[in-house]
Amino acid sequence: MSKLLLLYASESEEVDELPFGSVGVILGLKHTRTGDTLVSSGVSDAFRSTLRDIRPPPAVVSASVIPQSHSEIQAVQNALDALTRTDPSVRVETQEGQMLVHGLGSLHLEIVEGRLRDEWNVDFEFGRRRVSYREGLGYEVPTPDWNVWKTEIFGKPITVTVPLTIRRLGQQEMGDPVWDGNVVLDEKCRPIPLPDGMPTGLLTDVAIGIHNGLSNSPHSSLPMSKIHVQIRNLRNIESKVPSIVTGASAAVLRKRIRDAGPGPIMEPFIQLRISAGENQVGKIVKDLTERGGELLDMGNDYSTGYGTEQLVVSSEDSVYLPPDWVSPSGTSPIHKSRSGLHLKRTVRALAPLSQFLDFSSRLRAMTEGHGVFEMSAAGFREVSEQRRLEILREIGRA
């Protein structure tokens, strides 16, 4: 680090140290990212204190990043690398020559696009937004000795047996967001972190292979999810060469997935809470059902009082409506609610994210700009056979 700055609102002061509880800036860090804990190099490992890792939920929306010219490619790549250091929920990868950025939602990608333009001044375009799908484990019985990997290296035959137990997650079992909804356990049934932060060793080599094997399905190229993987006795692995162990672990996992056959396709769902006028609810419900949404419940946003001294308060939003005597010229809340113009209705629904990326503009059109909504992630859900074929055609696998 080159400098320490102590911040006072928009002003800064160069200091020699940052006291506890202060907000400051450290200049000169090149390989630090959000979530890292900085410790003194002179402190022994026994006395180091680290914070828990940030575990963002898996990305659900992707878009290609297209530089405007060949000279902008490196500048765009550098900007994306810098952005991922500050926002751990953004994931960037290169796939088939395209730079892809993955985010938590359509609004998240809009924020990413704005930051790239405003903070890094790069010239690019975003491609069409795409939803990230997942594939589960199939139902076929694996072939015998599926966990045995045979190959040749420099003409010498090598056989490696990887002790793994693989199955689908049960209905009530929760996946680990670190492993994109999968569960990966060691010999003592303890969750394994991602191999990026693990020390070198045999367990890390196997974990890297598992991570590679789960990254894409041999059937659809989609990431795998809702799979339970447990590593058994590592002492049974004959080879101790890291590259061989990693390759064997990935190969046997892919063979197990391939033997199981094509699994169910899952797409991200969202929970919607929509607030609009009573006379506009019909249009909203029709739009939801036509696009694969599932209506959960409906309710009133406001209650009404029958006395001039009675206060009217929203049950959820705590919106205060004054009694009539405060505004003698206004109509009573009872009259307003009966007119249907001021009585707000709340619609709660479960819907596929892919059909609601442009819901904000649709809702404005249906409610003349008065409707508002909240959106939250509801995880991945298996789709019907008809929808499965639609998704496979969309990704070019059918």
Phi, psi and omega in degrees: 000147183256324182216154170242128180239132174261129187265137171232096185055242181268000180256155180226153180224131179286129184229169178269338180207157177251116180288168179301137175082359182274159175250119184218182180232135175249119180263144175105357180279125183253336186239019179262143179226166180303131181104345179285150173250124180267129180230161179288139180291342181271358182270136180290158182300329183294336184251004179281141179242125180237151177273161178293148179293148173282129181241085179290151176294160182294149179292147181235347181229139181231155175209146176278145177253117187246106176298146183288335179211166181296328181290344182269354186299310182294322179296320178293319179297317179296321179295319178295319178298318179292324180294319180294337176290328182266338181232097183294343181280352176267131178238135182235137176211162175250124184226119180053042177083358180254141171274123181245137175244132183246133182226181184272354180174174181297318178296322179299317179294326176296320177295317177300315179299317179294320180293321179298322181283316188280320186268329183246351174055043178264153185254112186202176172226149173267136174282184181295136180290138179232144179276142178272123178259169178225158175238142177262176180284139179289184188248359182284155180281134181290157177285157178298148179057036179293336182267016177254126182246126180240136179204178176233136177232117183055040178078001181257123180291137180230135178235126180232127175257120182257115183282089180238146170243123187232133177205171175281149174290144177286171183300323184265358181275136180264136176279162179269120180298335178297325181257027175059044176087358174268170175235122180236120185239155176269193184297331182260022178062030176262140179299140179260132176287172175299144187294346181301323183258009182270148176291157180296147181159177183296319179297319179295320179298318178292319180297322177297318178297319178296318179298319178293320181292329180275350187290331177205145183278142175290347180270317188233355185068006178280152173298146179273149180211161179060045176241136179259119180237126176235134177272127180269218187291109181292340181292343180281353178279117186291314184277148176241008178283121186305314183295323179290317180296317179296314179296320179294319181296316179293321183292316182290325177294317177296322178295320178296319179293320180293319179296327182289346180081170179302130181263179179294144176267137180239141176234153182288137176246158180231155170259129181247137171235109187248132178241124182205172178294154185298324182283001180247358184295322182302316179297320182294314180297320178298317178296320180297310185291326179291339182251024174084011179282157179239117181287126181266307177195168178224148180201173178268140175280329186236142170257161183239147179254158185249003177238152182291340180266358186274137179272147179245119184231137176294140182289334184243320186268355181054044177270123184273128173248119185290156174291170186298324187293340178291324179230083186302330183282346183276162177278161183286155177300330180295318180294322179296316183293324180289333179289340179079000184272331185247355177278118181272140175245142179252129178244126176246134185211160174246130188212153175288133183298325185299333182268000186229027176290332179249027185294331181300313180290324179295319181294321177300320180291322182286332187245013180058034177085002184263344183281145176230157180211156173239142183232134177221151183291140178239017177081186180262139179231146177292145183254166178289169181296321178296315179293327178299315179296323178298318181292318180296323175293322181297323181265006176076032181243015179217000000 
